[in-house]
């Protein structure tokens, strides 16, 4: 805990953390408070919409998949109310297709869980001129392959047969890959 950096957050330090994993949300919330943010934690898309309608935050960390919907809908809602807001999409289900979608609708970055609180803050504070440093542990070749397969699978509307055909692989091989957790 001695390695907490003091950040220049500006005048408005409001931060929304929206994630349906309550212990994770609570832990991340405390870590962000120690870094100077005024944190509001929420656990559902519904509560996220209500909060954003009343007081859109300067910063947001949004989980992609929530029990009651998609976090990208909240990203769009924040962007429409407060275009200058800095938003990071944080997810345990990382795929290139969703990362591209998140950035296209206004997220400044897309990070896979587990992510270090300092990395999240660096992403939130990054600008086009001031990009955060590259990750200490970049994706492995196996992870890049897995991401590509996931992207094609999503683009084929999650149709295994069509995905296997486009990737020139046997359908059962693809099913085994899709059934496994993502490599690190």
N, C-alpha and C positions, 0 to 999 in steps of 0.2 A: 504494500500500500504506500510505500515511500516513493514510488515512481510516478506519482500523479503529477501531471503537468498543468500549469496555470494557462488557460486559454483566453484569448480575447474574443468574447462572444457577442459584443455589441450591447446596445441598450436593452433589447428585448431578449431575454434568455428562456422564453417559454419553449418547452420541449414536450411533445406528445410521444409516448411509447405505446404502441398498439400491438399486442401479441396475446394469443390465447393461452400461452404457457405461463400461468400465474407465478410460479417460483422464479422463472427466468426474468419475467417482467419486473418483479420486485427487486431482484438482485441488480439488474441493469439500471433500474431507476435510482437505486442508492448510489451506484457507481457514477452515474451522470450528475446527480446532485453534488457529489464530492468534486466534480469538475466545473461546478458553477451554474448548472442549469436549474431552472424552475420546472420541475417534472410533473407531468400528469400521466398516469398509467391507466390504460383501458384494456379490456379483454375481448371486445366484440366490435364487429363492423357497425352494428346498430348504434352502440354508444359512441363510436368514433364519428359517425355522421352528425349526431346530436352535438358533440363537443365542437367539431369543426364549424358547424353552422353558427354557434354562439361566439366562439373565440378561436379563429384559426391560429395555430402556433407558428412561431418563427422557425422552429426546427421540428423534425419528426423522424421517428424510427418506426417503420411499419413492417409487420410480418406479412409475407405474401399470402399464405394460406391460413385462414381463420375458420373456426367452426361454423360461423354463420355467413361466410362470404369471402370475397377476394380483397386483399389489402390494396390492390391497384385502384380500386374504386375510391378509397380514402385518399390516395395520392392525387387523383384527379380532383376530388372535392377540395383538398387543401390548395391545389394550384389555382382553381377557379376563384377561391376566396382571397388567397394571398400568394400571388405569383412569385414573389421574391423569397418565399420560404425555402429552406434547405431540407430536403427529404432523402433519407437513406432507406432502401428496402432491404430488409434482413430476413433471410429464410433458411430453413433446413432442407429445402427442396430446390436447390440451385439448378438452373438450366439456362443455357445461353438464350433461348427464345424468350423466357420470362425476364431475363436481365435486359435484353434489348427493349422489350415492351415497357419495362419500368422506367428506363432512361428516356425513351421516346415521350412518355406522358409527363415527365418532369422530375423524376428522381435524380439526384446528383450522383448517386452510386448505388451499387447492389452488392451486398456482402453475404457470404454464406455463414451460417451458424456452425460452430461457435465463433464469434468474433470478439476480439479484445476491445474493451471500452475505449482505449486510446485510438485504435484504428477507426472505430465508429466516429469519434469526435473529429479525427483528421478528415474523414470523408465528409462529414457535415460541414466542415469549415473550408473545404477545398473550393477553389475557383478555377476558371479556365486557365488563368495564368499561374496559379499556385496549386498544382496537383499533389496529392499525398504521395509519399514514397512508395516504391513497389513493395509488395508483400514479402515478408521474411521467408515464408514457405509457399512458393507458387504451386499451382496445380501440377500433379504428376501427369505423365503421358496417359496413364490409364484413366485418370479423371477427365482429361480433355476428350478422350475417346467416348467415355460415358456421357459427357455433356453433349457431344455431337449426336449421339444416338437419341438422347432425350429430346433434343431440338427437332430432329427429323420426325420422331414419334409424335410430338405436339403438332408439328406442321401437317402431319397426316391424320389429324383429328383423333389421335390415340388408336389408330387402326393398325394392329400388329401385322397383318398380312401385307398391307400396302407399304408399311415401314420396312419390312423385311425385303420386299421386292426392290424398293428404292435403294436400300443399302447393300443389295446383292448378298444377302445372307439368308441362311435357313431360318424359317419361322420359329422353330423350337429353340435354336440358339439365341435368337432375339428375345424370346420369352424368358429364357434363363437369365439373360443380362438384365432385363427389365425387372425381374423378381428380386434381384440382389440390391443391397444398399449401395449408394455411390461410393467409389473408392476415394481414399483421402489424397 
